[in-house]
Amino acid sequence: MTCLGDSRRLQARATGAYPKYLLSGIVRCGVCGSNLVVSGPRQAYVYASRVNGGLHACANKLRLPRVRLEKQLQPAAIGES
């Protein structure tokens, strides 16, 4: 089993930098397997293949506001109840 810290360290080693956003490189689409990325001026998490896929874009239309989602997940990420 890989913990979240391991995933982020591996990504940093591959690209030379840690991900900029909390969920980048951790969450993947259940339909196409692409990464969750932050996109657009309103800073929403979307799946990369939906944004960059062109004719082959994923059908998953999920958009999650980055700030709201990260505020909800932050207590769990740092181990608070």
C-alpha positions, 0 to 999 in steps of 0.5 A: 500500500502506498501512502499519500506522502509516498505518491507526492514524493514520487511525483516530485522526483519525476518532475522536480517539484512538488504538486502545487495543489493539495489533491494534484497527483493523488485523485484519479478519474474512475472512468478514464484514469486521468489525474485531477488538476486545477483549471480555469480562472475560477480554480476548480478541480477537473479531470485532465482528460476532460480539459485537454482531451479534445475529441477524446475527452472523458465523459466525466464532467465533475468540477469541484471548487478548489478552495471549498474542497480543500477547506473541507478536506484540510482537517482530515489531511492534518489528522483533526477530527 
